[in-house]
Amino acid sequence: MVKRIAVVNNEKLKDMEKKKHIQSLCPINRAGTECMYLEGSSLYIDETSCIGCGICSNTAPEAIKIINLPEALNKEPIHRYGQNAFALYNLPTPVFGKVVGLLGVNGIGKSTAIKVLAGILKPNLGIIGEDATHQDIIDYFRGTEAQFFFEKVRKGEIKTAYKPQHVDMIPRQFDGKVRELLIKVDEKNMLEEYAVTFELEKILDRNVKDISGGELQRVAVCATVLKDANLYIFDEITSYLDIKQRLKISQFIRNLADENTSVIVIEHDLIALDYMADQIHIMYGKEGVFGVVSSIKPVKNGINTFLEGYLKEENVRFRNNKIKFDVRPPTKSDNSNVLTQWPEFSKKLGNFSLIANNGEIFSKDKIGILGENGIGKTTFTKILAGVVEPDDKKIDLKIKVAYKPQYLDNENEELVMVLLQDALQDYDIQLIRPLNIKPLLLKKINELSGGELQRVAICLALSQKADIVLLDEPSAYLDVEQRLIVSKVISDIIEQRGISVLVVDHDLLFLDYLSDKLLVFSGEPSIQGVVNGPFEMEKGMNDLLRMLQITLRRDEMTHRPRINKLESVKDREQKNSGNFYYS
């Protein structure tokens, strides 16, 4: 017997007449058995009666999902949010002395899983309205590693510290200075030491409401590790952080785990996840419908399995295509196809000054922009876009420029379909479909989530009639699969239209996958930024990695970039040869 899960979103299906119409189409109902039924104003589906014909989900695809579950799922879910609502199967297993990563797309239940582990959400084992007891959970996981962990939970031997995903909520929940917030949670009496570690000394006496996203993230991480716990859980730790900060915090997280301490991390930056985690769980399923936590795997094998899209042990294919990284030969620009160029210029903003050396852009260039936060990357793109003028001269690129800003406008009440009318008309196959825009068309801009808004903004920028597209942090709020899809979409549009793109981002893997050249920003954050390049990819990466004092190698199976462990044989070998980046 095929096991199915049905999800009905009654918020998206408000028309009562449409609900009755869908109910009347159900072949099981028409045969005299109640499969689809109404209770008050809500429509429900009896999953045991459903034959998976697809009539209802085809009639209201935005609101009804009917999915056949993998045969390997022979247990009830660990938690289900309600009748015809999202279900989570299995949980990640904390391992003492290890950092365990959780890898999967958005909407697959990663945050639900760690909320259960953190004790924030009480699981119901699929029985709606009944919280499971500690003994119920131990019995559920009997014979597995998780049984040992939940026995410790029952004995009160697990103390959890949890960093939530949305650090931008902190200012709404706490009104006061950073120092006051950290003093409240400092159970280790290490505030001053950790303030130095996370570079917070200069903002300790500022109000939480007045600090940036990157500063908020570091405050949230610091607040979490100041708690005296033996299970630390971090939900998306690199958001808003630059490359240098990502690596520093990743190294700190690695050192946090010991024989008495376990760490769990959700992360979409594959290079950072690979660097900080020892083992990972892959999460698969159907977004918004159900999620399954795989068995635990060594981090290298786990990430490669995720890219492969096939879980051998579970015999489950969760993606139809493999994600491949091509090893590209060094590219040399044809000096005959210069699209535009900019002269040397400077810009002073308060105590900060930006100095840009002259540069040029060729047709079909895909230029990544890398550097620390506060070093002028956004100011530079705004100058090229004509949003900001430099101090010493007016910049005229003599071409049309499309610009996606770093911070997106979420106050707009316009419908997505109105905003993207040109893209709908001209780029259905190239943009609308791969970016999964169709489910968003009837939503207002101010109703979109961060990831949805990002995809719409990218689609808008790439569909404009322009010679150059400037994208500021397009990977923010996107999961790992969406980042790689966006990268391919950008490359395909550039090739098709013969235009060029400049992309500011902090995800090294995303930029490595996309770029053929790099602009590298050097200097001192908040004091001075210097724009260097564009360079060919190998030189640009070598310059950046030399500044960061890390080396990259390529995985022998997938060719994805990986950071060498500091002072490893490979790390020393590459540094001695001067090849910090293996192209």
Secondary structure, DSSP 8 states (H G I E B T S, - for coil): ---EEEEE-TTS---HHHHHHHHHH-HHHHTT--SEEEETTEEEE-TTT-----HHHHHSTTTEEEEE--TT--S--SEE-STTS-EEE------TT-EEEEE--TTSSHHHHHHHHTTSS---TT-TT----HHHHHHHTTTSHHHHHHHHHHTT---EEEE-S-GGGHHHH--SBHHHHHHHH-SSS-HHHHHHHTT-GGGTTSBGGGS-HHHHHHHHHHHHHTS--SEEEEES--TT--HHHHHHHHHHHHHH-BTTBEEEEE-S-HHHHHHH-SEEEEEEEETTTEEEE---EEHHHHHHHHHHTEETTTTEE--SS-------------TT-EEEEE--EEEEETTEEEEE--EEEETT-EEEEE--TTSSHHHHHHHHHTSS--SS-----SS-EEEE-SS------SBHHHHTHHHHHH-IIIIITTTT-GGGTTSBGGG--HHHHHHHHHHHHHHSS-SEEEEESTTTT--HHHHHHHHHHHHHHHHHHT-EEEEE-S-HHHHHHH-SEEEEEEEETTTEEEEEEEEEHHHHHHHHHHHHT--EEE-TTT--EEE--TT-HHHHHHHHHT--B--
